């Protein structure tokens, strides 16, 4: 009996649909299509787009770590151009002397006489490295440099010291404005690294 009821109901829906004007039939199909789109197709498309975005992101990460050596070489070359070529640690404290001579040359280039600049060599400091097994210790030879100059000259001096090959790093920079002159006082520590053998 229920089968006859459902058959007669579907026949009634079909008959009602057949009696609709053509514009209403098109509207029924449009509504059915929208319902199908928002319930089935749109979620599926969004899910596929999400998976596509994730895969593109993963491929980009893989590509970043498998860049050709030429790209890495360009990065290294740009670093050399911007910051200069840094020498490996010297065999002894002669590297500190070499750095001091280079600092003197830079100061002289900017006409910073001895009464406006000073250099003090500090005690060497052991670098924290895992080199105990090899019997080699890497040391920092800190050189404290003080000078006073106009601000733009001070920036140029600091920039040029950054590019000196015998200076491994500029460990610290302090700049203090001098109230009695239109100058600044710069105190920086330049490190020359060297090897101390046991």
N, C-alpha and C positions, 0 to 999 in steps of 0.2 A: 504494500500500500504506500509505503514511503517512497518507493521507486517511482510510482505513478505520480506522486505529489511533486517530486523534484523534476520529473520529466515535464509535467504540465507547467511548472514554474519557469523552467528554462524555455519552453515553447512560448510562454507568455512574454518573457523578456525579449525573445527573438521577434515575436509578433509586434511588440511595442516598438522595438528598434526599427522594424520594417516600416512602421507607420510614421516614423519621424521624418520631417523634411530634411532635404539634403544638407543644409547648413547645420542642423542639429546633429546629424550623423558625423559630420566633420568635427564638430565640437566634442562629441563623445570620444572620438579617436584621439583628439588633441589632449583631452584630460587624461585618457588612459596612457598616452605616451609620456606626459609629464610625471604621472605617478610612477611609471616604470623607470623614468630617468632618475628621479630623486630617491627612489627606494633601492635601485639596483645599480644602474650605470654610474651615477655620480660617485657613490662610495668606492666603487671598483676603480674608477679613474683616479680618485684621490690617493688610494692605496698604491696604485702603480706609480704615480708621480712621486710619492714619498719614497718608495723603493728606488726609483731612478735617481732621486737626489742623493740618497745615501750611497748608492753605488758610485755616482760621480765624485762625491766627496772622498770615498775610499780610494778611487783611482787617482785623484789629485794628490793624496797623501803618498801613495806608492810612487807616483811620478816625481814627487819632491825628493824622495830618498834615493831615487835611481837616476838623478840628473847626470849627464855625461861629465867627464873630467874637465872638458873645456869650460863648462859653466863654473865649476869649482875653481879652475885656474883663473877665470876672470875675476871672481870674488877676491882671491888672494892677491892678484895684480892690483886691483883697486885698493886693497888694504895697504899694499906697499906704496902706492902713489900717495894715498892720504896720510899715512903715518910713517912712511920710511921703512927701510929694511932693518930689522932688529937682529943684531949678531947673537949667536948662541953664547952661553956663559963662557968667559975666558978661562984659561988654564990656571991663572993665579991673579993676584991683586993688581997686575998691570992693567987689567981692564978698567979698574977704578981710576988709575992715572990717565988712561986714554979718555975716559969720560970727562975728567976734570979739565983736560986740555981742550976738549970739544966745547965744554961749557964756557971756558975762557974766550974761545974764538967767537962764540955767539954773542957774549956780552960785549966784546970789543967791536963786533960788527955794528951793534946798536949804540956804540959810543958810551957805554956805561963804565966809566972809569972806576978805579979801585975804591975811591972815596964814596961811590954810589952803589957798589956791589961787593959782596963777600961770599967766600965759599968755605965751608967747614966739613971736613971728612969725619963722619961718625964711625963708631965701632961696627965691624961687620956683624951681621945677624944671619943665623942659620935659617934657610928656607925650609918650610915644612914639606918635605917630599919623602917618598918611600924609597930611599936610596941606601939604607943601612946595610943591606946585603952586599952591595957593590963596593963598599968602603969609600965611596965618594960622597962628599957633602957639598950641596949647592948653597952658596952664600950671597947675601945682599950686601953690597957696599954702598951704604947711603951717603949722599953728598947733599948737605944743606946749602941752598943758594938763597941769598937775600939781595934784593936790589930795589931801587925806587926809580920810577919812570912815569911818563904820562900814560894814562890808561890804554890807549891804542898801541903804544910801543910795548907795554907790559904784555898785552895779549899776543903780539907778534913774537916776542921772546919766548913765551911759554909754548906757543905753537911750534916754533923752530926747535926748541929743546925736545919736544915730543918726537921729532923726526930724526934725532941723532942716533945712529946705529948702535953705539956703545952704551946708550942709556936704555935699559930694559923697560923701565916704566917711570913715570912721574908719580910717586907714591902719594903725595899730598900737596895741595896748593892752598895758601892763605893769602888773601888780598885785603889790605887795610888802607883806607883813605887817609891821606895826610892832610890835616886841617890847615896847616900853615902854607901849603903849596898845592898847585893843581896837579898833584901826582898821587900815585898809589905806591904802597910798599908791598912787595911780593916776597913771601917766604915759601919756598918749595923744597921738596926732597926728591932728588933724582937718584934712582937705583942703578948701579952697574953690577951685574951678576957675574960671579966667578965660581970656580970649582976649588974646593979645599980637599986635598987627598990626605988620608990618614997615614 
